[in-house]
Amino acid sequence: MSMYTLDNLSILVVEDNPHVLKMIAQILNNFGVMDVRKATNGDDAFVEFSYAPPDLVITDWVMDGMDGLELIKKIRTDEQSPAPMVPIIMVTGHSERYRIVEARDSGINEFVAKPFSPKAIYDRIVAIIDRPRKFIRGNNYVGPDRRRQDKHFTGDERRGTSSDETEEMSPEGPAQEEAAA
């Protein structure tokens, strides 16, 4: 496993349960992350996100007001979003397969099921650093490439796309640059 110094990262944690919010913040502090910002719902999170874009967002799914999926959509597609390609980790107790697929299709980079361990959080942060995925902006999807395997299909089974349907973008941002340093 790669070991990184994460003290230069800024992370926004969005969680409506104050005990879980405090626990995630403490876990991140133990990893060396000192710039941990907190919000208890998606509305407050987007205000904080817009004011000072973090290097990473960790969000719960189910919250009053704007939930995690709505927050992700706003971060990824809103014209006022200052950093639509920010890495996002979804942390939730809703870990049924269809929910994981729904979260993936909303534009997350990584998924962590509750209850979680510090290692699970760290492993997802490292995955974002070690294995960044291209950012896709399509008609119905904005987020990291959902395909994790590097398979190159040819022939009749290959899906065709035109340049009008999708646009690939390289992930950029302080999280990859600073964490790898």
C-alpha positions, 0 to 999 in steps of 0.5 A: 500500500502506498503511504502519502503525506496528506497534510496539504489536503483540504477535505470537505466532509458532509454528514448529518450525524454529528457523531459520524461527522466528528469521527470522520474528521478525527480519522482525517486528522489522524492521517495528517489532514488538518484542513477538514471542513464540515457541513451537515447538509448539501446546501451548506456544503455547496456554500462552503465548496463554492467559497473555498473549493477543497481537494476532496469531498466526502459525503453521506447520501441521506441528509435533510434538505439537499442529499448527497446525490443532489450535492454531487449533481450540483458539484458536477453540473452547476455553472456556479461550481468552481471545481466540478472535477473534484474527487468525491467519496460517498460514505453511506449505510445504503450499500445494496448493489443497486445503490452502489450503481446509483452512486457511481452513476451520480459521479462519485470517484469512490464508495465506502459502506458504513460501518467503515474503518479508518483503513477503508477511508484511507484506501479510497483516498489512495485509490483516487491518488494512485489510480485517477480516472479520466473525467467524462462530460456526456449528455447524461453523465458527468464524472470520472470514467465509470470503467475501472478496467482498461479494456479496449474493445473492437469490432461489433461489440464496441459501443460507438460514441461521437464527440458530441456525446462525450468529452474526456477530460484529464483529472486535475487538481491539488489533491493529485499534485500535492498528495503525490509530492 
